Amino acid sequence: MTSRASDLERVTKETAISVSLQVDGSGLVDVATGLPFFDHMLGQLGRHGGFDLTLKAEGDLEVDAHHTVEDVGIALGEALSRALAGKAGVRRFGSIAVPLDEALVEAALDLSGRPYLAYDVDLGPEPFPLGTPSFDPQLAEEFWRAFVTSAAITLHVRLRSGKNVHHIIEASFKAVARALRDAVRVEGSAIPSTKGVL
């Protein structure tokens, strides 16, 4: 099987990001974004997705974490899209419900070539920031929106139960990771679409 990997750099006036992604890896992760909680979540994505992921990001955190989180989503989504190339033989669909203590999050996705995010995760009116420098939990949705747009996938994330914000967000990253792990699995050689393209 051809190596499904990609390396890219994305530089703007707000962020500088480098990504190295090996889809068929062993879950080795080396991530540094300046946001420890976000690094922890990206670590979950790589580890439970079975990806080897190296990602470095420098952003204008003195302004806000939004630019860094969103741009990491863009870069990581593009890296995944490049690594999967024509998507020949992939399973295409993946779904799972992942618990983390009291939290239960469902994720379902399709490597459809059509970007769409349905994010039904209610964290309450003003969830407490996580980590130092702080990560606004509401930025998780912005990350997934940027990721699915750049990767051209359809993703549904739904909170079934949960109170602890850390648990909820971590369960969501683990759930998407596991769904991705299933969806990218190679089962044959054909494009899994009646249109002949994804």
C-alpha positions as CSV (number, residue, x, y, z in Angstrom):
1,M,0.0,0.0,0.0
2,T,1.2,3.5,-0.9
3,S,2.2,5.5,2.2
4,R,-0.6,7.8,3.1
5,A,1.3,10.8,4.5
6,S,1.7,14.5,4.0
7,D,3.8,17.4,5.2
8,L,2.8,21.0,5.0
9,E,3.4,24.5,6.3
10,R,0.8,27.2,6.6
11,V,2.0,30.8,7.3
12,T,-0.2,33.9,7.7
13,K,0.1,37.2,9.5
14,E,-1.5,35.5,12.5
15,T,0.0,32.0,12.7
16,A,2.8,29.8,11.5
17,I,2.0,26.1,11.4
18,S,3.9,23.0,10.3
19,V,2.2,19.6,10.1
20,S,3.5,16.1,9.4
21,L,0.8,13.4,9.3
22,Q,1.1,9.7,8.7
23,V,-2.4,8.2,8.5
24,D,-1.2,4.6,8.9
25,G,0.9,5.2,12.0
26,S,1.0,4.0,15.5
27,G,-0.4,7.0,17.4
28,L,2.9,8.8,18.0
29,V,2.2,12.4,18.6
30,D,4.4,15.5,19.1
31,V,2.3,18.7,19.3
32,A,3.0,22.2,20.5
33,T,0.6,25.0,19.9
34,G,1.2,27.2,23.0
35,L,-2.1,26.0,24.4
36,P,-1.5,23.0,26.7
37,F,-5.2,21.9,26.8
38,F,-5.5,22.0,23.0
39,D,-2.2,20.1,22.7
40,H,-3.8,17.4,25.0
41,M,-6.8,17.2,22.7
42,L,-4.8,17.0,19.5
43,G,-2.8,14.2,21.3
44,Q,-6.1,12.3,21.7
45,L,-6.9,12.8,18.1
46,G,-3.6,11.4,16.9
47,R,-3.4,8.6,19.5
48,H,-6.9,7.3,19.1
49,G,-6.9,7.9,15.4
50,G,-3.8,5.7,15.0
51,F,-2.0,8.6,13.3
52,D,1.6,9.7,13.6
53,L,1.3,13.4,14.0
54,T,3.8,16.2,14.5
55,L,2.4,19.7,14.7
56,K,4.0,22.9,15.7
57,A,2.1,26.2,15.8
58,E,3.0,29.7,16.7
59,G,0.2,32.2,16.9
60,D,-0.9,35.6,18.3
61,L,-2.0,34.1,21.6
62,E,-1.6,37.6,23.1
63,V,-4.6,38.6,21.0
64,D,-6.7,35.5,21.4
65,A,-6.5,31.7,21.0
66,H,-9.0,31.7,18.2
67,H,-6.6,32.3,15.3
68,T,-4.3,29.5,16.4
69,V,-7.1,27.0,17.0
70,E,-8.9,27.7,13.8
71,D,-5.7,27.7,11.7
72,V,-4.5,24.4,13.2
73,G,-7.9,23.0,12.1
74,I,-7.3,24.3,8.6
75,A,-3.8,22.9,8.4
76,L,-4.6,19.5,9.9
77,G,-7.7,19.1,7.6
78,E,-5.6,19.9,4.6
79,A,-2.9,17.5,5.7
80,L,-5.5,14.7,6.0
81,S,-7.0,15.5,2.6
82,R,-3.6,15.4,1.0
83,A,-2.7,12.1,2.7
84,L,-5.9,10.4,1.6
85,A,-5.5,11.7,-1.9
86,G,-8.2,10.0,-4.1
87,K,-9.5,7.9,-1.2
88,A,-9.4,4.7,-3.2
89,G,-10.4,1.7,-1.1
90,V,-11.3,3.5,2.1
91,R,-14.2,2.4,4.2
92,R,-15.5,6.0,4.0
93,F,-17.9,6.0,7.0
94,G,-17.2,5.8,10.7
95,S,-19.3,6.3,13.8
96,I,-18.9,5.6,17.5
97,A,-20.1,6.6,21.0
98,V,-17.3,7.3,23.4
99,P,-17.7,7.6,27.2
100,L,-15.4,9.5,29.5
101,D,-16.8,9.1,33.1
102,E,-20.1,10.9,33.1
103,A,-19.7,12.2,29.5
104,L,-20.9,10.4,26.5
105,V,-20.3,11.8,23.0
106,E,-21.3,10.4,19.6
107,A,-19.4,11.1,16.4
108,A,-20.4,10.0,12.9
109,L,-18.5,11.0,9.8
110,D,-18.3,10.5,6.0
111,L,-15.2,11.1,3.9
112,S,-17.7,12.6,1.5
113,G,-15.8,15.4,-0.2
114,R,-18.6,17.7,1.0
115,P,-17.7,19.8,4.1
116,Y,-20.4,19.9,6.7
117,L,-20.4,20.1,10.5
118,A,-23.3,19.4,12.8
119,Y,-22.1,20.1,16.3
120,D,-24.7,19.6,19.1
121,V,-22.5,20.0,22.2
122,D,-24.1,22.2,24.8
123,L,-21.4,23.4,27.3
124,G,-23.7,25.8,29.1
125,P,-23.8,29.6,28.8
126,E,-20.2,30.5,29.8
127,P,-18.0,27.4,30.3
128,F,-14.8,28.0,32.3
129,P,-11.5,28.3,30.3
130,L,-9.2,25.3,30.4
131,G,-5.4,25.3,30.9
132,T,-2.9,28.1,31.0
133,P,-2.8,30.0,28.6
134,S,-6.5,29.4,28.6
135,F,-8.5,27.5,26.0
136,D,-12.1,28.6,25.6
137,P,-14.1,25.4,25.4
138,Q,-16.3,27.0,22.7
139,L,-13.3,27.0,20.4
140,A,-13.6,23.3,20.0
141,E,-16.5,23.9,17.6
142,E,-14.4,26.4,15.6
143,F,-11.6,23.8,15.4
144,W,-13.9,21.1,14.0
145,R,-15.5,23.5,11.5
146,A,-12.1,24.5,10.1
147,F,-11.0,20.9,10.1
148,V,-14.0,19.5,8.2
149,T,-14.0,22.4,5.7
150,S,-10.4,21.9,4.9
151,A,-10.6,18.1,4.9
152,A,-13.9,18.1,2.9
153,I,-15.6,15.7,5.3
154,T,-19.1,15.5,6.8
155,L,-19.0,15.3,10.6
156,H,-21.7,15.0,13.2
157,V,-20.8,15.4,16.9
158,R,-23.5,15.0,19.5
159,L,-23.4,15.2,23.3
160,R,-25.6,12.5,24.9
161,S,-24.7,13.2,28.5
162,G,-22.1,15.0,30.5
163,K,-21.4,17.8,33.0
164,N,-17.7,18.2,33.2
165,V,-16.5,20.4,30.3
166,H,-13.0,18.8,30.2
167,H,-14.6,15.3,29.9
168,I,-17.1,16.4,27.3
169,I,-14.5,18.0,25.0
170,E,-12.0,15.1,25.5
171,A,-14.7,12.5,24.7
172,S,-15.5,14.4,21.5
173,F,-11.9,14.4,20.3
174,K,-11.6,10.7,21.1
175,A,-14.9,9.9,19.4
176,V,-13.9,11.8,16.2
177,A,-10.5,10.1,16.3
178,R,-12.0,6.6,16.5
179,A,-14.6,7.4,13.8
180,L,-11.8,8.6,11.6
181,R,-9.7,5.5,12.3
182,D,-12.6,3.4,10.9
183,A,-13.4,5.6,8.0
184,V,-9.8,5.7,6.6
185,R,-9.3,2.0,6.9
186,V,-8.6,0.4,3.5
187,E,-11.0,-2.3,2.6
188,G,-10.4,-2.6,-1.2
189,S,-9.2,-0.6,-4.2
190,A,-12.4,1.0,-5.5
191,I,-13.7,4.5,-4.8
192,P,-16.6,3.9,-2.4
193,S,-19.1,6.0,-4.3
194,T,-21.5,5.4,-7.1
195,K,-20.2,8.7,-8.6
196,G,-16.8,7.2,-8.8
197,V,-15.2,10.1,-6.9
198,L,-15.1,11.5,-3.4
